[in-house]
């Protein structure tokens, strides 16, 4: 299931704008890998959108009574006990560099926006409209992981955000899951569920 824009048979391919919801997670890395290997072509524009939650980070660092702990978190050690992932301060640069290495002719742009967790999906949809995105791709957690996180957190989990985007995005949205180490991908769109694509 390779998704791209139909140029209507013209001689000049139409450049497409693709957006990946970028996070320092395995699911986001899977989504990006899928896009680079199956979606984008030379001269396409790829947006890496990261939606930050300032409230989360403020509460995260307030829990730390030691400046040494905060320094360790910024260096990739994480904030012990709060669940955040260490080393995410430069992950967007790393993702951008990986994209340019795989396809030097791909135009890669990084975008950061801030909003509360409960408004994350709305902000992503707003950005797709503002930037004229043709295809939105988001990593999706497995159902069991969603159920566990739903019990531990307030607000939507990543899986729920992905499902909301698939159902409500004005542009085509694909939620991507990895099917084993070498089993390819499970793709979810508004019209196709659990579509298995070999890697």
Backbone torsions as a table, in degrees:
resi	resn	phi	psi	omega
1	UNK	NA	78.8	178.6
2	UNK	-90.1	124.4	-175.0
3	UNK	-106.1	125.1	174.8
4	UNK	-155.2	173.5	-176.6
5	UNK	-85.3	134.5	175.2
6	UNK	-79.3	119.8	-177.5
7	UNK	-88.5	10.1	175.5
8	UNK	72.0	19.3	177.5
9	UNK	84.4	6.2	-179.8
10	UNK	-71.1	164.8	-177.6
11	UNK	-77.7	-30.0	-178.7
12	UNK	-100.0	114.5	-179.5
13	UNK	-60.8	141.9	178.1
14	UNK	-82.1	126.1	-179.5
15	UNK	-69.2	130.8	-179.0
16	UNK	-104.8	151.1	176.6
17	UNK	-107.0	119.3	-178.1
18	UNK	-118.2	139.3	177.8
19	UNK	-122.5	133.4	173.7
20	UNK	-112.7	130.6	174.1
21	UNK	-74.4	110.0	-170.6
22	UNK	-99.0	125.5	177.3
23	UNK	-142.9	158.0	178.6
24	UNK	-80.6	60.0	-176.8
25	UNK	-134.2	162.1	177.1
26	UNK	-64.5	-38.3	-179.1
27	UNK	-62.8	-40.1	178.9
28	UNK	-67.4	-38.5	177.6
29	UNK	-63.7	-38.8	177.1
30	UNK	-63.6	-43.7	179.1
31	UNK	-60.9	-43.1	179.9
32	UNK	-66.4	-40.4	178.6
33	UNK	-61.5	-41.8	177.5
34	UNK	-61.1	-44.1	-179.0
35	UNK	-63.5	-45.2	-177.6
36	UNK	-68.2	-31.6	-175.9
37	UNK	-93.3	-19.9	-173.1
38	UNK	-132.1	-9.4	-170.3
39	UNK	-117.6	-57.3	-170.1
40	UNK	-85.9	153.6	178.4
41	UNK	-129.1	177.8	178.7
42	UNK	-54.2	138.7	175.6
43	UNK	71.8	0.0	170.5
44	UNK	-67.7	163.0	177.9
45	UNK	-110.5	124.5	179.7
46	UNK	-113.9	120.4	176.5
47	UNK	-100.0	130.3	172.4
48	UNK	-103.5	104.8	-176.1
49	UNK	-102.3	122.8	175.3
50	UNK	-114.9	124.0	178.2
51	UNK	-100.6	111.2	-178.3
52	UNK	-91.6	147.7	177.4
53	UNK	-112.2	94.9	-176.2
54	UNK	-61.9	-32.3	178.8
55	UNK	-62.3	-41.1	179.3
56	UNK	-62.7	-47.4	-177.1
57	UNK	-66.3	-39.1	179.0
58	UNK	-61.6	-46.8	-180.0
59	UNK	-67.1	-32.9	-180.0
60	UNK	-62.4	-49.0	-176.0
61	UNK	-76.5	-25.8	178.2
62	UNK	-67.2	-23.8	179.7
63	UNK	-72.0	-17.1	-174.8
64	UNK	-92.0	119.1	-180.0
65	UNK	-87.0	-13.0	-176.7
66	UNK	-112.7	129.1	177.7
67	UNK	-65.7	-25.2	177.9
68	UNK	-64.6	-38.5	179.1
69	UNK	-65.0	-40.4	179.5
70	UNK	-65.4	-41.9	178.3
71	UNK	-61.5	-41.3	178.8
72	UNK	-63.6	-38.0	179.5
73	UNK	-63.9	-41.6	-179.4
74	UNK	-68.1	-24.6	179.5
75	UNK	-89.8	4.0	174.5
76	UNK	112.1	4.6	-177.4
77	UNK	-84.3	-15.2	-178.6
78	UNK	83.2	165.4	178.3
79	UNK	-100.2	104.3	-170.0
80	UNK	-56.0	125.3	175.3
81	UNK	90.6	-11.4	-175.7
82	UNK	-102.5	-10.9	174.1
83	UNK	89.2	-0.2	-179.7
84	UNK	-81.3	160.1	-173.8
85	UNK	-101.4	124.8	-178.1
86	UNK	-69.3	155.8	173.5
87	UNK	78.5	17.1	-176.7
88	UNK	-92.7	7.6	-177.7
89	UNK	-75.2	-22.8	179.0
90	UNK	-125.4	15.5	-175.7
91	UNK	-65.6	-29.7	178.8
92	UNK	-65.7	-40.3	176.7
93	UNK	-62.9	-38.8	179.3
94	UNK	-66.1	-41.5	178.6
95	UNK	-65.5	-41.7	179.2
96	UNK	-62.8	-43.7	179.2
97	UNK	-63.2	-38.9	178.4
98	UNK	-63.4	-41.4	179.0
99	UNK	-62.2	-44.5	-178.3
100	UNK	-68.8	-28.9	177.3
101	UNK	-71.2	-42.6	-179.9
102	UNK	-68.3	-42.3	-178.8
103	UNK	-141.4	94.0	-177.5
104	UNK	-62.7	-20.4	-178.2
105	UNK	-91.2	-0.6	177.3
106	UNK	-79.9	135.3	178.6
107	UNK	-91.2	112.2	-175.4
108	UNK	-110.0	128.3	179.8
109	UNK	-126.1	140.8	-179.3
110	UNK	-108.8	134.9	178.5
111	UNK	-132.6	135.0	175.1
112	UNK	-121.5	132.6	174.8
113	UNK	-134.4	158.0	-179.2
114	UNK	-119.9	138.0	174.2
115	UNK	-166.0	162.8	176.0
116	UNK	-68.1	157.0	-176.6
117	UNK	-57.1	-38.6	-176.5
118	UNK	-68.3	-18.2	-179.3
119	UNK	-103.7	7.6	-173.5
120	UNK	-58.7	-49.7	-177.3
121	UNK	-62.1	-40.3	179.0
122	UNK	-63.7	-39.7	179.3
123	UNK	-65.2	-40.5	179.3
124	UNK	-62.6	-45.7	179.0
125	UNK	-62.1	-40.1	177.9
126	UNK	-60.9	-40.5	179.4
127	UNK	-68.0	-37.2	178.3
128	UNK	-63.8	-37.9	178.6
129	UNK	-68.0	-45.9	-176.6
130	UNK	-63.9	-37.0	-176.6
131	UNK	-93.1	-3.8	179.9
132	UNK	66.9	42.7	-177.0
133	UNK	-71.2	138.5	177.8
134	UNK	-91.4	-34.3	-176.5
135	UNK	-142.2	127.6	177.8
136	UNK	-109.4	132.2	-179.3
137	UNK	-126.7	131.3	-178.9
138	UNK	-136.0	141.1	175.8
139	UNK	-74.1	147.3	-176.4
140	UNK	-128.3	133.9	176.7
141	UNK	-75.3	158.9	173.5
142	UNK	-71.5	155.7	-173.2
143	UNK	-57.9	-40.1	-178.7
144	UNK	-64.5	-42.5	178.6
145	UNK	-62.8	-38.5	177.8
146	UNK	-61.2	-44.2	-177.2
147	UNK	-64.3	-39.9	-179.9
148	UNK	-66.9	-45.8	-178.9
149	UNK	-66.9	-32.5	180.0
150	UNK	-61.8	-31.6	179.4
151	UNK	-78.3	-24.1	-174.2
152	UNK	-95.7	-22.7	-172.3
153	UNK	-120.5	158.6	169.3
154	UNK	-97.5	142.7	-177.8
155	UNK	90.9	173.0	-174.8
156	UNK	-71.8	145.7	173.0
157	UNK	-83.4	174.2	-178.7
158	UNK	-62.9	-38.1	179.3
159	UNK	-62.7	-41.5	179.2
160	UNK	-67.0	-38.0	176.2
161	UNK	-60.7	-43.9	179.5
162	UNK	-60.8	-43.5	-179.6
163	UNK	-64.8	-38.9	178.3
164	UNK	-64.6	-42.4	179.6
165	UNK	-63.2	-42.0	178.9
166	UNK	-59.4	-42.3	-175.4
167	UNK	-79.8	-28.0	-169.2
168	UNK	-118.2	-9.5	179.7
169	UNK	-66.5	137.7	179.4
170	UNK	-72.5	-31.5	174.5
171	UNK	-91.7	170.6	177.4
172	UNK	-64.3	133.3	178.6
173	UNK	-124.7	134.6	178.2
174	UNK	-121.6	124.2	172.0
175	UNK	-97.1	130.4	-171.4
176	UNK	-117.1	134.0	171.8
177	UNK	-126.2	147.0	176.1
178	UNK	-83.5	132.4	177.9
179	UNK	-103.7	85.4	-178.3
180	UNK	74.4	179.6	-178.0
181	UNK	-71.3	-36.1	-177.6
182	UNK	-128.1	14.9	-173.9
183	UNK	-89.8	3.7	179.1
184	UNK	89.9	-148.6	-173.4
185	UNK	-129.2	149.6	167.1
186	UNK	-103.7	121.8	-177.0
187	UNK	-108.8	139.6	179.1
188	UNK	-127.3	121.4	173.3
189	UNK	-125.8	179.8	-179.2
190	UNK	-64.2	-30.7	-176.1
191	UNK	-106.7	-10.5	-179.0
192	UNK	-133.9	127.6	179.3
193	UNK	-117.1	138.7	175.8
194	UNK	54.3	43.4	175.3
195	UNK	-79.4	120.5	-175.2
196	UNK	-91.9	118.6	178.5
197	UNK	-115.0	121.9	178.1
198	UNK	-66.8	144.6	-179.1
199	UNK	-68.1	NA	NA
